[in-house]
């Protein structure tokens, strides 16, 4: 056989060996890893379905009743709304520790403007929404223009807004009965309606619509693609023509607006306007985002995953409560889920490496 043919045969064999090696590497685990990388919401969805099945087997109809399942939605509606805001910020590789404080001070503005100043409740609600948006935009300006770290900016803003909240309200709670008699619009998102045996609130409906709208905007619009681009690599995004500063300010501003809506829903949920409510919303929102598969490094994840993450927390909380377990088990299991979610995110990121 001529030397040239020997060389070609050897080269073909080597190529076949490489192809065989690559195919082996891309076995079931490789394909599964790639699927998780391209569909970030798949991980929390699997965990959600598994947790529902497990608690369903342990509790039977007690857990699978329409009332119990919709109770989960009612319990996570505030956290879900705030987590949607947190998701937008984390997608840009930032973080917002002031989301809970923004939600609470927005609700306080709505209540105080109605009862202290006698403004029409519609105007008071609008002022609360505008107030939350402006605080969010201030965060965005400090991050985008002043180039300050998001963690430090929002940590400082959390302290400022929290203090302003207590100083402005004089730590005064506007009771549920007063609101119901004089300004029922403040409790609008807490209004309940029944479909079959399932009980929903307008706050739950708002959460579902919000998730659907944000999912569409992030996936189908130029603004949404720019948000991902900024989170993935802001320098490359700027070189490709993305106005990074404008995107960041708009993201933080929109997050503030969403948090203000969460404050309105909070009034409906608890019935009153309290400056001490929503103390754990910061941590709970980050928990939902992390469990929901959004990467803390930015640029990867989905709002739908965050929604699943919030539902997972709700399922564990209700399931363990119905089992009569100590509340500390909820914190323990959610802590395990957080660490596991970050570990899975690191494993999935190897696909893109």
SULCORTA-V358084 format. One record per residue. N is the residue number from 1. D_CENTER is the distance of its C-alpha to the mean C-alpha in whole Angstrom. Layout:
n->(N;N)
d_center->(D_CENTER;D_CENTER)
This chain:
n->(1;2;3;4;5;6;7;8;9;10;11;12;13;14;15;16;17;18;19;20;21;22;23;24;25;26;27;28;29;30;31;32;33;34;35;36;37;38;39;40;41;42;43;44;45;46;47;48;49;50;51;52;53;54;55;56;57;58;59;60;61;62;63;64;65;66;67;68;69;70;71;72;73;74;75;76;77;78;79;80;81;82;83;84;85;86;87;88;89;90;91;92;93;94;95;96;97;98;99;100;101;102;103;104;105;106;107;108;109;110;111;112;113;114;115;116;117;118;119;120;121;122;123;124;125;126;127;128;129;130;131;132;133;134;135;136;137;138;139;140;141;142;143;144;145;146;147;148;149;150;151;152;153;154;155;156;157;158;159;160;161;162;163;164;165;166;167;168;169;170;171;172;173;174;175;176;177;178;179;180;181;182;183;184;185;186;187;188;189;190;191;192;193;194;195;196;197;198;199;200;201;202;203;204;205;206;207;208;209;210;211;212;213;214;215;216;217;218;219;220;221;222;223;224;225;226;227;228;229;230;231;232;233;234;235;236;237;238;239;240;241;242;243;244;245;246;247;248;249;250;251;252;253;254;255;256;257;258;259;260;261;262;263;264;265;266;267;268;269;270;271;272;273;274;275;276;277;278;279;280;281;282;283;284;285;286;287;288;289;290;291;292;293;294;295;296;297;298;299;300;301;302;303;304;305;306;307;308;309;310;311;312;313;314;315;316;317;318;319;320;321;322;323;324;325;326;327;328;329;330;331;332;333;334;335;336;337;338;339;340;341;342;343;344;345;346;347;348;349;350;351;352;353)
d_center->(67;66;64;62;61;61;58;56;56;55;52;51;51;49;46;46;46;43;41;42;40;37;37;37;34;32;33;30;28;28;27;25;23;23;22;19;19;19;17;14;12;16;15;13;15;18;17;15;19;21;20;20;24;25;24;26;29;29;29;30;30;29;25;25;26;25;24;23;20;19;19;16;14;16;15;11;11;11;8;6;7;6;3;4;6;5;4;8;9;9;10;13;14;13;11;11;13;14;11;12;16;15;14;17;20;19;20;23;24;24;26;28;29;30;32;33;34;35;33;32;29;27;28;26;23;23;24;21;19;21;21;17;17;20;19;16;18;20;18;18;22;22;20;21;25;26;24;23;20;17;17;20;19;16;18;21;19;18;21;23;21;21;25;25;24;26;29;28;28;31;29;30;28;29;29;28;32;32;29;30;34;33;30;28;26;24;23;23;19;20;23;24;25;26;27;29;28;24;23;20;20;19;16;15;16;14;11;12;14;11;9;13;14;11;12;15;15;13;16;19;19;21;18;16;18;19;15;15;19;18;16;18;21;22;25;26;24;26;29;28;28;24;24;22;22;22;18;17;18;17;13;14;15;13;10;13;14;11;11;15;14;12;15;17;16;16;20;20;19;21;24;24;24;23;23;22;19;15;17;14;11;11;11;9;6;7;8;6;5;8;10;8;10;9;12;12;15;13;14;13;10;9;6;9;8;5;7;9;8;8;11;12;12;14;16;17;18;20;22;23;24;26;27;29;27;27;23;23;23;19;19;21;19;16;17;19;16;14;17;18;14;15;19;18;16;19;21;20;20;24;24;24;26)
